[in-house]
Amino acid sequence: MIYKKNDIESESEKTNEKSFNQLEVGQKVYGKIINIKPYGAFVKIEGGAVGLLHIEDISVARIKSPEERLHIGQKIPVIVKSVDKQAKKFNLSYKEILGTWQDNIKDIKVGQELQGTIRETAKGNKGIFIELKPNLVGMSEYKPNYNFGDKVTVLVKKIIPEKHKVKLKII
């Protein structure tokens, strides 16, 4: 059988609509990064529908660009964050896949030395946020001459589970 271009596009649209209509908030799906913009990444999920993964849903750590974590062609699991049936749009979250605070802290102990990446300096030189894992950030006292993206060695000074906080010291 010979297919016309319009027939193929029509079948593709039916597949996309079917996969879109089966989406539910909280559902885990798998997708492939097909485009990256400063505000997020577009993910084509199984079945063909394309959703948006906003930059703030990529990691709990501040990142300046989605390209710090993702690349075109990368296959990732994501969670459906919201579905707008009327607009036929949906948003995704990757950071939920990376584990909870409790999951990420369980192997870290007070007194331990770790490698981290500086993600932000608190206003007024109040501290430096350091990413220990993709979904775990701690705070160190402020020290001058450290910049976003710098790799540092830190000492874990205190873990406060009830506040989901990790206090660090840059070594």
N, C-alpha and C positions, 0 to 999 in steps of 0.2 A: 504494500500500500504506500502511496506517495502522500506525504503530508505537506500542506501549504504552511507558510510561515505563521499565518493567523491561527491555524489549527494548533500548532505547537505552543504559541503564546497563550491560547485559550486553555489548553491543558495545564500549562504552567500556573496560570492564574487560579485554576480550580484546585491544584495541589496546594498552592500557597494559602488559599482561603480555607481549605480543609484543615491544614496544620494550624492556622491562626484560630479557627473556631474551636479547636480542641485544647487551647491554652487555658490554664487556670492559675490564679495567683498562688505562689508558693511551690509550684511545680518545678522540678529539676529537669532541664532539657540540655541537649548538647548542640553546639553550634560552631561555626567557623567565622573568624573575623574577616569581613569582606571590605571594610573601609574604616579609616580612622580620621577623625576630625579633632580639633582642639577641645571640644566639649564632650567627646566620647567616641565610642566605636560602634559600628553597625555589625550585627551578628546575624548570620543566616542560619536558622535552626533546621533541624531535621524536618523534612517536609517542604522546605523552601521559603517559609515566611521570614521576613527580616525585621529584627527589633533593635532598639537602641539601648546601649549600655553606657549610661552617663558616667562621666569621669569620677564623680563622687561615689559611684557604686562599684568602682574597680578595687579600691583598697581603703582601709580606715586611715592609712597614712596619707598625708597630702602629697599628691604628685602634680607636676606641672603639665604633664602631657600623658595621654593614654599610652603613648609609645614607650614610656618607661616600663610598662608591664606587658604590653601586648604587641603583636605584629600581624600584619595581613597574612592570612592563610593559617594562622594558629587555630587549633581546635581546642575549645574549652567547654567545661560544664558551667551552666548559669542557672539562676533561679528566676522564674517569672515574677517580677515585682508588681507590675500593673498591666491591665488589659483594658483598652478603650475600644469596645465593639463598634461604636458608631464611627469613630475616626479610623478604625482598623489599624490601630497602632498599639504597640506594647513595649514596655520597658523591662530591662533585665538587671540582675545584680550578680556580680562575680565575687564580691567580698564576702558574701554569706557562705560561699563554697569553701573559703579559706579557713573556716573554723571560728569558733567563738573565742572570746578572750580567755575563758577557762581552758579551752583546748590548747591554745597557743602558749599559755604560761606554765602548763603542767611540768615541763622539763627544765624550767628555769628556777634557779635557787639564789637566795641572798648570798652575796660574796662571790658569785660566779662572774668571770670575765667573758664578755661577748663582743662580737663585731656588730656594728650598726651603721646606719646611714642617716645623716642629718636631713630632716624633712622640713623643719621650720624653726625660726627663732621667735619666741614669744615676744609680744610688744613690750617695749620698755626694758628690754634686756632682762626679762624675768626668768628665762630658761630656754633650753633648746630641746625640741622634740626629735627623738631619735627612733627610727624604725629598726626593730630587732628582728621581726619577721614580717611577711606581707600583711598580716592582720594584727600586729602587735606593736604598739608605740609606747615608749617610755619618755620621761623628761629628766634632763640633766640641768644642773645649775648653768647659768650663762657664762660663757667664756668668749672673749673676742677672737676674731680672725677665723671663725668657723663659718662655712657657707653651705647652702643647700646642696645636697648630693655628696658632701664629703664623707668618706669612710672613717669611722672612729672605733677605738676600742673603749668599752665602757665596763664599769663595775656595777653590779646590781646592788644597790644600797638597801632598798626596801620594796616589798611587794604588799600592796593593800588590796586584797581581793574584793572586799565589799564596795570599793570605789573604782575598781578596774584600773588601778594605777600602778605604775612601776617607776620608782625613783632610781636615777642612775647618776654615775659620776664618770666624766670623761677622764681617761687615764692618759 
